[in-house]
Amino acid sequence: MKRISLLAIGLVALAACNDRAPTAPAVVPDAPQLLIVPAGGYVNVSTGSNYACARRTDTSAVVCWGQNDYNQLAAAAGAYTQVSAGLDHACAIRASDAAIVCWGSNGAGERVPPAGAFSQVSAGNSFGCAIRSSDGSLACWGANSSNQTAAPAGAYTKVSAGILHSCAIRADNSNLRCWGFNSWGQSNPPTGAFTQVSAGEQHACGIRAGTGAVACWGSTYYGQSAAPAGVYTSVGAGWSHSCAIRASDGAAVCWGNFRGGLTQPPAGAYREVSVGSSNACAVRQSDNALVCWGYNDVGQSSPPALPTKHVAPTAKLTAPFRVVALDTFTVALGSAQVPGYPAATTFTYQFDCGDGSGYRAASSTPNARCATRVAGTRAVRGKVIDQSGDTASYAVRVAVEPRPQTLSFTSTPPNPAYVYGTYVVTARSTSGLPLTIKAGPPNVCTITGGSRVSFVASGGCSVTADQAGDSTYHLAQQVRQSISVNRVPQTITFGATPASAIVGSAVTLSATGGASGQPVVLSSLTPAVCTVSGATAQLVAIGSCIVAANQTATPWYDAAPQVTRTIAVVWSFAGFYAPVQNGPVVNAVTAGNLVEIPFSLAGNRGTNVLALNAPSSQAVACDANATKNKVAAAKRATAGLTFDAATARYTYTWATDRAWGGTCRAFTLTLADGTTHTLQFSFK
C-alpha cells in the first residue's frame, strides 16, 4: 500500500486515540481510495530526560522522540530485544547477538558498554548497567561519582539505573539490592521479594511478588514515594513523580509532582508505563499505541503514531500444469481481496504468459488467454492491483509439451518391384514439417533427390520416413515401407520350329531370351530321339523330340522359365505305290479279295513299323463322282506286312471282307511313328 499524506496519518493517529479500528479516509475525486493498514504497535517504552524510546512490534526497531541535543534520538538501525532511555543517552540489546548498543551523550563513557551478550540493560545519568546472559551477573559502566557503577556480585534478573543510584532484583530470592547515592534513602530498599523495580532520581519503586502491591522508598518531597494501595502490573519512578498500571482495569495511576499534568494520565487500559523527568509514556492495550502525558515543550509527549504498512492484495493464480504446443490456455487470478478490508472490491489485473513479451496492459478482466508455440517450461505470472495501486504478483510454471505428430506415406510402392525399377516416394506429416526419407540397404536400393528410390539388386528394401521435430513438435514415430525387390523376369521365345521332321535329318533351332545378356542354351530332353548341339537338333529316332531352351539368372535378372518345343520325328513317307493310288482317287476292289498296298519308309525300318491294331478301316460315304482306280486282287495268298529289300518298300496285304460289297471304306495305315496315312476304297 502507498503511504498517505500527513492529513491521512493524522486521521490514523486520531482513530488510534479513539480506540477504534483504522478506517479508510474519504475518497478524493479523481483519485483512488487509499487503504490505511496498521503495521503493528510498540512495546518496551522507556522515558529519559525530555525524550523517550520504544520498540516497534513488527520490526523490533527502536524509535525515539523528544529532545535531541545529544543525538539521543539517533537510534541505530536494526532489530532489538530491549531498549532503555537514560538522562541524555540510550542503550538497547541487539537481537542478532545480544550485544549492547548505545547512542547519545558520551561525557563519561556511558556510550561504550562492555562486550558480551546481555539479557537486560538500563541507562541512567551518564552511566548504565546490564545483566549478562551467561551468569546473570551485573556489569555497569560510565560515571561513578557516587559508586553507581560499583555493582554488587551475584546473579540478578532485573536491573534499573537511576540518576546516581541503581537497583536490581536478585536471582536467588527476588530480593532487592540497591547501590550508589543514598542521601534520601533511595539505596535502602524494603525487604521481601519483588517482580519489578524502577530507580528514579531520589527515589525508587518496585512491585512486590505475590501481592502485586507497589512499594516506593527514598525522597517523599513531592509525594513520589507515597504509592497507592492496590494490585499493579507495571511501575515507573521518575524525577519527582511515579506511575503504575492497575491490574484490574489496566488504568495508569500516577502520584507525586502534578505540575504539567504529570499525574493526569489519559483514560484507557495500558500494558506498561515508563516515567521520565518531565513526562510519562505507556503502551495502550487495545492496539499497542503509545500514549504520553506531562510536559511537551520539546515533543517528549508526542510519540509517533501507530506505524502503517502496505498490505498487498491477495489472489489465487491458476493455470494448467501442462499444455501441448500450439494449444492456448487460460491463466486467471481469482479470489482477489485486501486482507482485512472487505470493502476493497476494485481490482485490475495484469498477466504475463511467459512468452517473453512481458506483462500485458492492466485490465479489469481477471483472466487471459495465452497462445503457445515453443515447447518448454513457462514462468506464467499474474499481478493483482488494488484501488490504491498496491500489487501482489504470483507465478506458476506451465509445462508446454511438444505437440505430437504422425507420419504417413501417400505413395504406394510397386508390387512386385524389380531390379532397375524406380519408385518416387511421397509422405506427409501432420505437422507440415519436411520429412527425411531414406532407403536401404544400399546394396538393394538407393535414394536420390530425397524421394526417388532406385532398386539396384534383389532383396528386401526398406523405405523409411522420419521427422525430427522442432521447438513445437515432438519427434515423430518412424514409418516404414518394406518392399521385396525381385530380379527382372526373363522370357524365352522360340523361333519357327517344325512340328515334325524326318528321322535322320537335322533341324536348325533359334530362340531369344531376356535382357540379361545371358545366352539361351538349347538342349534335348529326349536324347534317345534327338540330340542338340548348339542350335542344331539331330533327329536320331522316331518319336517326340523335346527341345528345351534355358537362360540362367544373374544378380539382377531371374532365370527365364524353361521353354520347350516338340518335334515329331517320323519316317519319310512319300505316299502309297501302285497298284493303289493316293487320294482323292478311290481304289475299286472286289470285296473279299486281298489287296496289296505298297509304301516306303526310306529304308528298312524293321517289322514293327505299324502301330498297335494298325491298319484299320471304317465305312465312309461313297462319292459317285470320284475318280476310280481298279485294283486287281493280290497275288499273295496271305495278309500281312512284308519288306522287299530290292525295292526298299513295304507291302501290306489287306484282306477285305465280302460283306463290304457295295460300300466304300477308308483304309488307315497308322505307323509306329504316330503318323497316319489313308486310302479310299470302294467295293463291289
C-alpha positions as CSV (number, residue, x, y, z in Angstrom):
1,M,0.0,0.0,0.0
2,K,1.2,3.5,-0.7
3,R,1.8,5.8,2.2
4,I,-0.7,8.7,2.5
5,S,-0.4,12.4,3.3
6,L,0.2,13.8,6.7
7,L,-3.5,14.6,6.9
8,A,-4.2,10.9,6.5
9,I,-1.6,10.0,9.1
10,G,-3.3,12.4,11.4
11,L,-6.6,10.7,10.8
12,V,-4.9,7.4,11.7
13,A,-3.5,8.8,14.9
14,L,-6.9,10.2,15.8
15,A,-8.5,6.9,15.2
16,A,-5.9,5.2,17.4
17,C,-6.6,7.7,20.2
18,N,-10.3,7.0,20.0
19,D,-9.5,3.3,20.4
20,R,-11.2,2.4,17.1
21,A,-10.1,0.2,14.2
22,P,-8.4,2.1,11.3
23,T,-10.8,3.2,8.6
24,A,-10.3,4.3,5.0
25,P,-10.2,8.1,4.6
26,A,-12.7,9.9,2.4
27,V,-12.4,9.3,-1.3
28,V,-10.8,12.2,-3.1
29,P,-12.4,12.8,-6.5
30,D,-10.4,11.5,-9.4
31,A,-8.0,9.6,-7.1
32,P,-8.1,6.0,-5.9
33,Q,-9.3,5.2,-2.4
34,L,-6.3,4.6,-0.2
35,L,-6.4,1.8,2.4
36,I,-4.6,2.5,5.7
37,V,-3.4,-0.6,7.4
38,P,-1.7,-0.7,10.8
39,A,1.7,-2.3,10.8
40,G,1.6,-3.2,14.5
41,G,2.4,-1.1,17.5
42,Y,5.0,-0.5,20.2
43,V,6.4,-2.2,23.2
44,N,9.1,-1.6,25.9
45,V,8.6,2.1,26.1
46,S,11.3,3.9,28.1
47,T,11.4,7.6,29.1
48,G,14.5,9.7,29.8
49,S,15.1,13.4,30.3
50,N,12.7,15.2,27.9
51,Y,12.7,12.3,25.4
52,A,11.6,8.6,25.2
53,C,12.2,5.5,23.1
54,A,10.2,2.4,22.3
55,R,10.5,-0.7,20.1
56,R,8.2,-1.5,17.2
57,T,6.4,-4.8,17.4
58,D,6.6,-5.5,13.7
59,T,10.3,-4.9,13.1
60,S,11.7,-4.7,16.7
61,A,13.4,-1.4,15.5
62,V,13.9,1.3,18.1
63,V,12.2,4.7,17.6
64,C,12.8,7.8,19.8
65,W,11.2,11.2,20.1
66,G,11.6,14.4,22.1
67,Q,14.7,16.4,22.8
68,N,17.7,15.6,20.7
69,D,20.5,17.9,21.9
70,Y,22.9,14.9,22.3
71,N,21.6,12.9,19.4
72,Q,19.8,10.7,21.9
73,L,17.1,10.1,19.3
74,A,19.6,8.7,16.7
75,A,18.9,5.0,17.5
76,A,21.0,2.7,15.4
77,A,19.1,0.8,12.8
78,G,18.4,-2.9,13.4
79,A,16.3,-5.2,15.5
80,Y,16.5,-5.1,19.2
81,T,15.1,-7.1,22.1
82,Q,15.1,-4.3,24.7
83,V,15.7,-0.5,24.9
84,S,16.3,1.9,27.8
85,A,16.4,5.7,27.8
86,G,18.7,7.4,30.3
87,L,19.4,11.1,31.0
88,D,20.9,12.0,27.7
89,H,21.8,8.7,26.2
90,A,20.1,5.4,25.5
91,C,21.1,1.8,25.1
92,A,19.5,-1.3,23.6
93,I,20.2,-5.0,23.2
94,R,20.7,-6.1,19.6
95,A,18.6,-9.1,18.6
96,S,21.2,-10.7,16.4
97,D,23.9,-11.2,19.1
98,A,22.5,-9.8,22.4
99,A,25.3,-7.1,22.4
100,I,24.6,-3.7,23.9
101,V,24.4,-0.7,21.5
102,C,24.3,2.8,22.9
103,W,23.9,6.3,21.4
104,G,23.6,9.9,22.6
105,S,25.9,11.7,25.1
106,N,29.3,10.2,26.0
107,G,30.8,12.5,28.5
108,A,31.7,9.7,31.0
109,G,31.9,6.8,28.6
110,E,28.3,5.9,29.0
111,R,28.0,5.2,25.3
112,V,30.8,2.5,25.5
113,P,29.3,-0.6,27.1
114,P,31.2,-3.8,27.8
115,A,31.4,-6.5,25.2
116,G,29.4,-9.7,25.5
117,A,25.8,-11.0,25.5
118,F,23.2,-9.4,27.8
119,S,19.7,-10.2,28.7
120,Q,18.7,-6.7,30.0
121,V,20.1,-3.1,30.0
122,S,19.2,0.1,31.8
123,A,20.6,3.6,31.0
124,G,20.9,6.1,33.9
125,N,22.6,9.5,34.3
126,S,25.8,9.2,32.3
127,F,26.1,5.5,33.2
128,G,24.4,2.2,32.5
129,C,24.1,-1.2,34.0
130,A,23.2,-4.6,32.4
131,I,22.7,-8.3,33.2
132,R,25.0,-10.8,31.5
133,S,23.2,-13.6,29.7
134,S,25.8,-16.2,30.7
135,D,25.6,-16.0,34.5
136,G,23.1,-13.2,35.4
137,S,25.9,-11.0,36.8
138,L,25.8,-7.2,36.7
139,A,28.0,-5.0,34.6
140,C,28.0,-1.2,34.9
141,W,30.0,1.5,33.1
142,G,30.2,5.2,32.7
143,A,30.2,7.9,35.5
144,N,30.9,6.6,39.0
145,S,30.8,9.7,41.2
146,S,28.6,8.0,43.7
147,N,29.7,4.4,43.2
148,Q,26.6,3.9,41.0
149,T,28.7,1.6,38.7
150,A,30.0,-0.4,41.7
151,A,27.6,-3.2,41.1
152,P,27.4,-6.0,43.7
153,A,28.3,-9.5,42.9
154,G,25.7,-12.2,42.3
155,A,23.1,-13.2,39.8
156,Y,20.2,-10.9,39.0
157,T,17.0,-11.0,36.9
158,K,16.3,-7.2,36.6
159,V,18.3,-4.0,36.9
160,S,17.3,-0.3,36.8
161,A,19.7,2.6,36.7
162,G,18.5,5.9,38.1
163,I,20.2,9.3,38.3
164,L,23.0,8.4,40.8
165,H,21.9,5.0,42.1
166,S,20.8,1.7,40.8
167,C,18.7,-1.2,42.0
168,A,18.4,-4.9,40.9
169,I,16.4,-8.0,41.8
170,R,18.4,-10.9,42.9
171,A,18.0,-14.2,41.0
172,D,18.2,-16.4,44.1
173,N,15.4,-14.9,46.3
174,S,14.0,-12.0,44.2
175,N,15.1,-9.5,46.9
176,L,16.2,-6.0,46.0
177,R,19.7,-4.8,46.1
178,C,20.5,-1.0,45.5
179,W,23.8,0.9,45.4
180,G,25.1,4.4,44.7
181,F,23.9,7.8,46.1
182,N,21.8,7.4,49.2
183,S,21.1,10.9,50.6
184,W,17.3,10.2,50.6
185,G,17.5,6.5,51.4
186,Q,16.9,5.6,47.7
187,S,19.6,2.8,48.0
188,N,17.9,1.3,51.1
189,P,15.1,-0.9,49.5
190,P,12.5,-2.7,51.6
191,T,12.8,-6.4,52.3
192,G,10.9,-9.0,50.5
193,A,10.6,-10.5,47.0
194,F,9.9,-8.2,44.1
195,T,9.0,-8.8,40.4
196,Q,9.8,-5.3,39.1
197,V,12.0,-2.4,40.1
198,S,12.4,1.2,38.8
199,A,15.1,3.6,40.0
200,G,14.3,7.4,39.7
201,E,16.2,10.5,40.7
202,Q,15.9,10.5,44.6
203,H,13.5,7.5,45.0
204,A,12.7,4.1,43.6
205,C,9.7,1.9,43.3
206,G,9.0,-1.8,42.9
207,I,6.2,-4.4,42.7
208,R,6.1,-7.0,45.4
209,A,5.9,-10.6,44.4
210,G,2.7,-12.4,45.4
211,T,0.6,-9.3,46.2
212,G,1.3,-7.1,43.2
213,A,1.5,-4.1,45.6
214,V,3.7,-1.1,44.8
215,A,6.4,-0.2,47.3
216,C,8.5,3.0,47.0
217,W,11.4,4.3,49.0
218,G,13.6,7.4,49.1
219,S,12.5,11.1,48.9
220,T,8.9,11.9,49.6
221,Y,9.2,15.7,48.9
222,Y,6.6,15.6,46.1
223,G,4.8,12.5,47.5
224,Q,6.5,10.5,44.8
225,S,7.1,7.6,47.2
226,A,3.5,7.5,48.6
227,A,2.3,4.6,46.4
228,P,-1.4,4.0,46.4
229,A,-2.8,0.7,47.5
230,G,-3.9,-2.0,45.0
231,V,-2.5,-4.6,42.7
232,Y,-0.3,-3.4,39.8
233,T,1.5,-4.9,36.8
234,S,4.0,-2.2,35.9
235,V,5.6,0.6,37.7
236,G,7.9,3.6,36.8
237,A,9.8,6.0,39.0
238,G,10.8,9.4,37.5
239,W,12.4,12.5,38.8
240,S,9.6,13.7,41.1
241,H,6.6,11.5,40.3
242,S,5.7,7.9,39.8
243,C,3.1,5.9,37.8
244,A,1.9,2.3,37.8
245,I,-0.6,0.2,35.7
246,R,-3.5,-1.1,37.8
247,A,-4.1,-4.9,37.3
248,S,-7.9,-4.7,37.5
249,D,-8.5,-2.4,34.5
250,G,-5.1,-1.6,33.0
251,A,-5.6,2.1,34.0
252,A,-2.5,4.3,34.6
253,V,-2.3,5.7,38.2
254,C,0.2,8.4,39.0
255,W,1.3,10.2,42.2
256,G,3.9,12.9,43.2
257,N,4.6,16.2,41.4
258,F,1.4,17.1,39.5
259,R,2.8,20.0,37.5
260,G,2.4,19.9,33.8
261,G,-0.2,17.2,34.1
262,L,2.4,14.7,35.2
263,T,-0.1,12.8,37.4
264,Q,-3.0,13.1,35.0
265,P,-2.7,10.2,32.5
266,P,-5.4,9.7,29.8
267,A,-8.1,7.2,30.5
268,G,-7.7,3.8,29.0
269,A,-6.1,0.4,29.5
270,Y,-2.4,0.1,29.3
271,R,0.2,-2.7,29.2
272,E,3.3,-0.9,30.6
273,V,4.4,2.5,31.8
274,S,7.7,4.4,32.0
275,V,8.3,7.7,33.9
276,G,10.9,10.3,33.0
277,S,12.0,13.7,34.1
278,S,9.1,15.7,32.6
279,N,6.6,13.2,31.3
280,A,5.4,9.6,31.3
281,C,4.5,7.2,28.5
282,A,2.5,4.0,28.3
283,V,1.6,1.3,25.8
284,R,-2.1,1.0,25.2
285,Q,-3.6,-2.5,25.4
286,S,-6.0,-2.3,22.6
287,D,-3.6,-1.5,19.7
288,N,-0.1,-1.2,21.3
289,A,-0.2,2.5,20.6
290,L,2.0,5.0,22.5
291,V,0.3,7.5,24.8
292,C,2.3,10.2,26.7
293,W,1.4,12.9,29.1
294,G,3.1,15.7,31.0
295,Y,5.3,18.4,29.5
296,N,5.6,18.5,25.8
297,D,7.9,21.5,25.2
298,V,10.3,19.5,23.1
299,G,7.9,17.0,21.8
300,Q,8.6,14.4,24.5
301,S,4.9,13.7,24.9
302,S,4.2,13.5,21.1
303,P,5.1,9.9,20.4
304,P,4.9,8.6,16.8
305,A,1.5,7.3,15.7
306,L,0.9,3.7,15.0
307,P,3.1,2.6,12.1
308,T,1.3,1.8,8.9
309,K,2.3,-0.6,6.2
310,H,1.4,-1.7,2.8
311,V,-0.9,-4.6,2.8
312,A,-0.7,-6.2,-0.6
313,P,-3.9,-7.6,-2.2
314,T,-4.1,-11.3,-2.5
315,A,-5.4,-13.6,-5.2
316,K,-5.1,-17.1,-6.4
317,L,-3.3,-17.7,-9.7
318,T,-4.4,-20.7,-11.6
319,A,-3.1,-22.1,-14.9
320,P,-2.9,-25.6,-16.2
321,F,0.0,-27.7,-15.1
322,R,0.8,-28.7,-18.7
323,V,-0.4,-27.9,-22.2
324,V,0.5,-29.1,-25.7
325,A,2.3,-26.7,-28.0
326,L,0.0,-24.7,-30.3
327,D,-2.8,-25.0,-27.8
328,T,-4.0,-22.0,-25.9
329,F,-4.6,-21.9,-22.2
330,T,-6.2,-19.6,-19.6
331,V,-4.3,-18.0,-16.8
332,A,-6.6,-16.4,-14.1
333,L,-6.5,-14.6,-10.8
334,G,-9.3,-15.4,-8.5
335,S,-10.5,-14.5,-5.0
336,A,-8.9,-11.1,-5.1
337,Q,-9.0,-9.3,-1.8
338,V,-7.2,-7.0,0.5
339,P,-7.0,-9.0,3.8
340,G,-8.9,-7.3,6.5
341,Y,-10.6,-4.8,4.1
342,P,-13.7,-6.5,2.5
343,A,-14.7,-3.1,1.1
344,A,-11.8,-3.3,-1.3
345,T,-13.5,-4.6,-4.4
346,T,-12.0,-2.7,-7.2
347,F,-9.1,-4.6,-8.8
348,T,-7.2,-4.6,-12.0
349,Y,-5.1,-7.4,-13.4
350,Q,-2.0,-8.0,-15.5
351,F,-0.8,-11.2,-17.0
352,D,2.5,-12.4,-18.4
353,C,2.0,-15.5,-20.5
354,G,5.7,-16.4,-20.1
355,D,6.3,-16.0,-23.8
356,G,8.9,-13.3,-23.5
357,S,6.6,-10.3,-24.2
358,G,6.2,-9.5,-20.5
359,Y,3.1,-8.2,-18.8
360,R,0.2,-7.2,-20.8
361,A,-1.7,-4.0,-20.2
362,A,-3.7,-3.9,-17.0
363,S,-7.5,-4.5,-17.3
364,S,-10.4,-5.4,-15.2
365,T,-10.6,-8.9,-16.7
366,P,-9.3,-11.4,-14.2
367,N,-8.0,-13.8,-16.8
368,A,-6.1,-14.0,-20.1
369,R,-5.7,-16.5,-22.9
370,C,-2.2,-17.5,-23.7
371,A,-1.0,-18.9,-27.0
372,T,1.8,-21.4,-27.2
373,R,4.2,-22.3,-29.9
374,V,7.5,-23.3,-28.5
375,A,7.8,-26.3,-26.1
376,G,9.4,-25.8,-22.8
377,T,8.6,-24.6,-19.3
378,R,7.0,-21.2,-19.0
379,A,7.0,-19.0,-16.0
380,V,3.5,-17.6,-16.1
381,R,2.8,-14.6,-13.9
382,G,-0.2,-12.7,-12.7
383,K,-0.4,-9.4,-10.9
384,V,-3.4,-8.1,-9.0
385,I,-3.6,-4.4,-8.4
386,D,-5.9,-2.9,-5.8
387,Q,-7.5,0.5,-5.9
388,S,-4.5,2.2,-4.2
389,G,-2.1,0.8,-6.7
390,D,-0.6,-1.8,-4.4
391,T,0.2,-5.1,-6.2
392,A,0.8,-8.7,-5.5
393,S,2.4,-10.9,-8.1
394,Y,2.2,-14.7,-8.4
395,A,3.9,-17.1,-10.7
396,V,3.3,-20.7,-11.7
397,R,5.2,-22.9,-14.1
398,V,3.3,-24.3,-17.1
399,A,5.0,-27.1,-19.0
400,V,4.4,-26.7,-22.7
401,E,4.9,-30.2,-24.1
402,P,5.9,-30.8,-27.7
403,R,2.9,-31.4,-29.9
404,P,2.8,-35.0,-31.2
405,Q,2.9,-35.6,-34.9
406,T,2.2,-38.6,-37.1
407,L,3.7,-39.6,-40.5
408,S,2.1,-41.4,-43.3
409,F,3.1,-42.5,-46.8
410,T,1.0,-41.1,-49.6
411,S,2.6,-43.2,-52.3
412,T,2.2,-47.0,-52.9
413,P,5.3,-49.0,-53.6
414,P,5.4,-51.2,-56.7
415,N,4.3,-54.8,-56.1
416,P,6.2,-56.5,-57.3
417,A,9.3,-54.4,-57.6
418,Y,12.1,-55.3,-59.9
419,V,15.7,-54.5,-60.2
420,Y,16.4,-51.4,-62.3
421,G,12.9,-50.1,-61.4
422,T,12.3,-46.8,-59.6
423,Y,9.8,-45.6,-57.1
424,V,9.0,-42.0,-56.2
425,V,8.2,-41.8,-52.5
426,T,5.8,-39.3,-51.1
427,A,4.9,-38.9,-47.5
428,R,3.5,-36.3,-45.2
429,S,3.5,-35.3,-41.5
430,T,0.6,-33.8,-39.6
431,S,3.0,-31.0,-38.5
432,G,3.7,-30.0,-42.1
433,L,7.4,-30.1,-41.4
434,P,9.6,-31.6,-44.1
435,L,10.4,-35.3,-43.8
436,T,13.6,-37.2,-44.2
437,I,13.2,-40.2,-46.5
438,K,15.8,-43.0,-46.6
439,A,16.1,-46.3,-48.4
440,G,18.3,-49.2,-47.9
441,P,20.3,-51.3,-47.6
442,P,22.3,-49.6,-50.3
443,N,23.2,-52.9,-52.0
444,V,19.5,-53.4,-52.7
445,C,18.1,-49.9,-53.1
446,T,19.3,-46.3,-53.0
447,I,17.6,-42.9,-52.9
448,T,18.4,-39.8,-54.9
449,G,16.8,-36.4,-54.8
450,G,15.3,-37.1,-51.5
451,S,12.5,-39.2,-52.9
452,R,13.4,-41.3,-55.9
453,V,14.2,-44.9,-54.9
454,S,16.2,-47.0,-57.3
455,F,16.2,-50.8,-57.0
456,V,19.8,-52.0,-57.7
457,A,19.6,-55.6,-56.6
458,S,17.1,-58.2,-55.4
459,G,16.3,-58.5,-51.8
460,G,14.4,-56.6,-49.1
461,C,14.3,-52.8,-49.5
462,S,13.2,-50.7,-46.5
463,V,11.9,-47.2,-47.2
464,T,11.6,-45.0,-44.0
465,A,10.2,-41.6,-43.3
466,D,11.3,-39.6,-40.3
467,Q,10.6,-36.2,-38.9
468,A,12.9,-35.0,-36.1
469,G,10.5,-32.4,-34.6
470,D,11.4,-28.9,-33.7
471,S,10.7,-26.4,-30.9
472,T,7.0,-27.0,-31.4
473,Y,6.6,-30.6,-32.5
474,H,7.8,-33.8,-30.9
475,L,10.0,-36.3,-32.7
476,A,7.6,-38.4,-34.9
477,Q,7.5,-42.2,-34.8
478,Q,9.2,-43.5,-37.9
479,V,7.0,-45.1,-40.6
480,R,8.3,-47.8,-42.9
481,Q,7.5,-49.5,-46.2
482,S,9.0,-52.9,-46.8
483,I,9.5,-53.7,-50.5
484,S,10.5,-57.1,-51.9
485,V,12.8,-56.4,-54.9
486,N,12.8,-59.2,-57.4
487,R,15.2,-59.8,-60.2
488,V,13.9,-58.8,-63.6
489,P,12.0,-61.6,-65.1
490,Q,13.1,-63.0,-68.5
491,T,11.2,-64.9,-71.1
492,I,12.4,-67.1,-74.0
493,T,10.8,-67.1,-77.4
494,F,11.5,-69.9,-79.9
495,G,11.9,-69.1,-83.5
496,A,9.9,-71.1,-86.1
497,T,10.2,-74.8,-85.3
498,P,8.8,-77.5,-87.5
499,A,6.0,-79.6,-85.9
500,S,7.6,-82.7,-87.4
501,A,10.7,-83.7,-89.2
502,I,12.1,-86.8,-90.8
503,V,14.3,-89.1,-88.7
504,G,17.9,-88.7,-89.6
505,S,17.6,-85.1,-90.6
506,A,18.9,-82.1,-88.7
507,V,16.7,-79.1,-87.6
508,T,18.1,-75.7,-87.1
509,L,16.7,-74.1,-83.9
510,S,16.5,-70.5,-82.8
511,A,15.4,-68.9,-79.5
512,T,15.8,-65.4,-78.0
513,G,15.9,-64.7,-74.2
514,G,15.6,-61.8,-71.8
515,A,17.7,-58.6,-71.4
516,S,20.3,-60.1,-69.1
517,G,22.5,-60.9,-72.0
518,Q,22.9,-64.4,-70.8
519,P,22.9,-67.0,-73.7
520,V,19.9,-69.1,-74.4
521,V,21.0,-72.7,-74.0
522,L,19.2,-75.4,-76.1
523,S,19.2,-79.0,-75.0
524,S,17.3,-82.2,-75.7
525,L,15.0,-83.6,-73.2
526,T,14.7,-86.8,-75.3
527,P,18.2,-87.8,-76.2
528,A,17.0,-91.2,-77.5
529,V,15.0,-89.4,-80.2
530,C,17.2,-86.3,-80.8
531,T,20.3,-84.7,-79.8
532,V,21.1,-81.0,-79.7
533,S,24.4,-79.3,-80.3
534,G,24.3,-75.5,-80.3
535,A,21.3,-74.6,-82.4
536,T,21.1,-77.9,-84.3
537,A,18.8,-80.8,-83.4
538,Q,19.9,-84.1,-84.8
539,L,16.9,-86.4,-85.2
540,V,18.1,-89.9,-84.4
541,A,14.9,-91.9,-83.9
542,I,11.2,-91.6,-84.4
543,G,9.2,-90.2,-81.6
544,S,8.8,-86.9,-79.8
545,C,11.9,-84.8,-79.9
546,I,11.6,-82.3,-77.0
547,V,14.0,-79.4,-77.2
548,A,14.4,-77.2,-74.1
549,A,15.5,-73.6,-74.0
550,N,17.0,-72.1,-70.8
551,Q,18.5,-68.8,-69.8
552,T,20.3,-68.6,-66.4
553,A,19.9,-65.9,-63.8
554,T,22.1,-63.0,-62.9
555,P,22.2,-60.9,-59.7
556,W,19.7,-58.6,-61.5
557,Y,17.7,-61.0,-63.7
558,D,15.7,-64.1,-62.8
559,A,16.4,-67.3,-64.8
560,A,13.9,-67.4,-67.6
561,P,11.3,-70.1,-67.3
562,Q,12.2,-73.1,-69.4
563,V,10.5,-73.2,-72.8
564,T,10.2,-76.4,-74.8
565,R,9.3,-77.3,-78.3
566,T,8.3,-80.7,-79.5
567,I,9.2,-82.1,-82.9
568,A,7.5,-85.2,-84.1
569,V,10.3,-87.3,-85.6
570,V,8.8,-89.5,-88.3
571,W,9.8,-91.8,-91.1
572,S,10.0,-90.4,-94.5
573,F,6.6,-91.4,-96.1
574,A,6.2,-90.4,-99.8
575,G,2.8,-92.0,-100.2
576,F,1.4,-95.3,-101.4
577,Y,2.5,-97.0,-104.5
578,A,0.8,-99.0,-107.3
579,P,-1.4,-100.9,-107.6
580,V,-3.2,-98.4,-105.3
581,Q,-3.4,-94.7,-105.8
582,N,-3.4,-92.0,-103.2
583,G,-6.5,-89.9,-102.6
584,P,-8.6,-88.3,-103.8
585,V,-8.6,-91.3,-106.2
586,V,-10.9,-94.1,-104.9
587,N,-9.5,-97.5,-105.4
588,A,-12.0,-100.0,-106.7
589,V,-11.7,-103.5,-105.2
590,T,-13.7,-106.7,-105.2
591,A,-15.0,-107.3,-101.7
592,G,-13.3,-110.3,-100.2
593,N,-10.1,-110.0,-102.3
594,L,-6.7,-109.5,-100.9
595,V,-5.3,-106.0,-101.8
596,E,-1.6,-105.2,-102.0
597,I,-0.8,-101.8,-100.5
598,P,2.9,-100.9,-101.1
599,F,4.6,-97.9,-99.2
600,S,8.1,-96.7,-98.5
601,L,9.8,-95.5,-95.3
602,A,13.1,-94.7,-97.0
603,G,14.7,-97.9,-95.9
604,N,14.2,-101.0,-93.8
605,R,12.7,-99.9,-90.5
606,G,12.1,-103.4,-89.3
607,T,8.9,-105.3,-89.0
608,N,7.5,-103.2,-86.2
609,V,6.7,-100.2,-88.2
610,L,2.9,-100.4,-87.7
611,A,1.2,-99.1,-84.6
612,L,-0.8,-101.3,-82.4
613,N,-4.0,-102.5,-84.1
614,A,-3.0,-101.0,-87.4
615,P,-4.0,-100.8,-90.1
616,S,-7.8,-100.2,-89.7
617,S,-10.7,-99.3,-91.9
618,Q,-14.0,-97.7,-91.4
619,A,-17.1,-97.2,-93.6
620,V,-17.4,-93.9,-95.4
621,A,-19.9,-92.5,-97.8
622,C,-19.3,-93.3,-101.4
623,D,-18.5,-90.4,-103.8
624,A,-20.1,-91.2,-107.2
625,N,-18.1,-88.6,-108.9
626,A,-14.7,-89.7,-107.6
627,T,-12.0,-91.0,-109.9
628,K,-11.7,-94.7,-109.7
629,N,-8.6,-96.9,-109.8
630,K,-9.4,-100.5,-110.3
631,V,-7.2,-102.6,-108.2
632,A,-6.6,-106.3,-109.0
633,A,-6.6,-108.9,-106.4
634,A,-3.3,-109.5,-104.7
635,K,-1.0,-112.3,-105.8
636,R,-0.2,-113.2,-102.2
637,A,-2.1,-115.8,-100.6
638,T,-2.0,-114.3,-97.0
639,A,-2.5,-110.9,-95.5
640,G,0.2,-109.1,-93.6
641,L,3.3,-106.9,-93.9
642,T,6.4,-107.7,-95.9
643,F,9.5,-105.8,-96.9
644,D,11.2,-106.1,-100.3
645,A,14.8,-105.2,-99.9
646,A,15.2,-104.9,-103.6
647,T,12.7,-102.1,-103.9
648,A,13.2,-100.9,-100.3
649,R,9.4,-100.9,-99.9
650,Y,6.9,-102.4,-97.5
651,T,3.8,-104.0,-98.8
652,Y,0.8,-104.6,-96.6
653,T,-1.6,-107.2,-98.0
654,W,-5.0,-106.3,-96.8
655,A,-7.7,-108.9,-96.5
656,T,-11.1,-107.3,-97.4
657,D,-14.5,-108.7,-96.3
658,R,-17.1,-109.9,-98.8
659,A,-19.7,-108.2,-96.7
660,W,-18.2,-104.8,-97.8
661,G,-19.6,-105.3,-101.3
662,G,-21.4,-102.2,-102.5
663,T,-19.8,-100.0,-99.8
664,C,-16.9,-97.6,-99.5
665,R,-14.3,-97.6,-96.8
666,A,-11.3,-95.6,-95.7
667,F,-8.2,-97.6,-95.1
668,T,-5.9,-96.1,-92.4
669,L,-2.3,-97.1,-92.0
670,T,-1.0,-95.9,-88.7
671,L,2.7,-96.2,-88.3
672,A,4.7,-96.6,-85.2
673,D,6.0,-93.0,-85.6
674,G,2.4,-91.9,-85.0
675,T,1.6,-90.8,-88.5
676,T,-1.5,-92.0,-90.3
677,H,-1.9,-92.4,-94.0
678,T,-5.2,-93.0,-95.7
679,L,-6.5,-94.6,-98.9
680,Q,-10.1,-94.6,-100.2
681,F,-11.7,-97.8,-101.4
682,S,-14.9,-98.8,-102.9
683,F,-16.2,-102.5,-103.0
684,K,-18.3,-104.3,-105.5
